[in-house]
Amino acid sequence: MSAARPASRPTPSPALLRRLLRAKDRMDAASDEAWPVQRLADLCGLTEAYFARAFKAAFGLPPHRYLLSRRIERACALLRDTDLSVTEIALQTGWDSLGTFGRTFRDITGSHPAAVREQLRRETPVQALAGMPLCHLMAAHRPDLRSAVSEKRRQAAAATTATSDTHSDKELT
């Protein structure tokens, strides 16, 4: 048993894994494109439902969350390494709406793009990254999307409600 994979998750066959890697590689190469499950399933020669289940079993994330993580990862790299505007970065990383990009970016990273730009530039000067392999650099900045963005929003709202309830209880005593 591997520590990275829970015991309940079966190991996909090598042939299935090759098909899934084909879809994953396509998403990596063109994360700015639209990748609906139907398109990915067709690429692999699988049904939509089977593809989605197999992808999650193999890589630990559903296809949509994986694509989101790649887009946010790319946006963080562009924020750190370029002087492009947030709007240009949103469009280059596959977002149609600046509002959706900003909200999703904030939900995943915890900060707005401009704040992340400042933080990344302050913490990691571009010259310090010159000798580091790109794959290691990208993996280090990959966002954690094991839970859905909407689930993170619900948790944040619940935490805010719990905090306000605690303050209300203190005021009553």
N, C-alpha and C positions, 0 to 999 in steps of 0.2 A: 504494500500500500504506500502510495506517495503522500507526502504531507501537503502537497499543493492541491490534491484532488480529494474530496470527501469520498468515503467508502461507497456511498450510494450512487455515485456517478460512474457509469460504465465507461471504459476506455473505448473510444471509437476505433473502428478497424482502420488499418493503414490506407485502404482505398478511399474510405469516407473522409479521413483526415486530409488526404491530398485534395479532395474536392472542396472541403471547407477552407483549406489554406489558399486555394485559388480565389475564392470569394474574399477572404481576408486580405490577401495581397492586392486585389483590385481596389478594395476600399482604402487601403494604405496609400496606394499610388494616386488615387483620385478622390480623396476624402471631400473635396469641394463639390463633387457631383451628387445628385440624388441617388440613393441606393435603397429603394423600397425592397422589402423582403421578396416580392415576386421576381424582381430583376436578379437578385442574388441567388434565389432558388433555381431560376432558369439557367444561370451561369453554371451551377453545380449539377443540374439535371435531377433535382429533387423537388418534392412538393414543398409548398411554403411552410406548412406546419412542421414537417419533418426537418427541414433545413433549420428553422428557428430553434427547435429543441436540440438538434445535433450541434449547432453552433454554440449554444449556451453550455452544453455538456462538455464540449471540447475546450472552450476558451474562458468559461466562467462568467461571461456577460452575454446578454442578448445582442443581436446584430446592431440594433439601433443605439444601444448604450455604447457599444464599441465604437461606432462611427462618431457619436458625440464626443467621446474621450479623445479620439484622433483629431477632431476639429478644434477642440479646446486646447489640446496640446500644441497644435500648429499655430493657433492664435497667440498662445503664450510665447512661442518662439518668435513670431513676428513682432509682438509687443516689445520683447527684449532686444531684438537684433535690428529693427528698422525704425524709421521715423514716420511710417505710414499712419494715417489717421485711423481711428477705431472703426469708422465706417468702411474704409478701404479694406481693413483686415477682416471685417465681418463678411464682406462680399467675396474676398479671396478664399475664405475658409468655408464657403458654401452656404452662408445664411442669406435668406431673401429679405429678412427684416432686421433692422438694427435693434429694434425693441426686443425681439425674441433672442437675438444674440446676446444682448446685454443682460437680460433676465436669466437666461440659461448659464451664461458665463459666471454671473454673481452667485447663482444657486450652487454651481459646481465648485468654484474656487473660494467662495466666501467674500470676494471683493469685486469691485467694478474694474473694468479693463484698465483705466488710467491708473488706478491705485496699484494694480498688479504690475503695470509697466514700471512704475517708480520702484517698487519693491524688488523686482527682478534685476533692474539695472543697478540698484544699490548693492544687492547681495552678490551678483555674479557679473563682474565686468566681462565684456566680450573677449578681451585679450586672454583672460584666464581660461576660457573655454576652447582656445584655438587648437590645442593638442588632443582634446578629448574626442573619442569616436562618437559620431552622430547618433548611433543606436543607443549608446549609454546615456547620452544627453537627453534624448527624447524619452527614454524610459524613466529617467529621474523626474521629469516634469509631467509625466502622464497623470491625469486626474483619476481619482478613485471613484468609479461609478458602479460599485457593487449594489447600491440602492438607487432606485429611480429618482430623478430630479423632483418629481411631484411628491414622492415620499419624503425627501429632504425638506421640502416646503412645509408639509404637514407636521414634521417633527419640530421644525423651527417655530411654527405657529403654536404648537402644543407647549413648547418650552416658554414662549412669550406669555401664553395664557397662564401657565403654572406660576411664573414669576409674578404676574399681576395679581393672581389669587393670593399668593403669599404676602404681598404688600398690602392687600385689602384686609387680610386676616390680622396683620400687625396693627393696622389703623383701628380696627374694632376693639382691640384689647387695650 
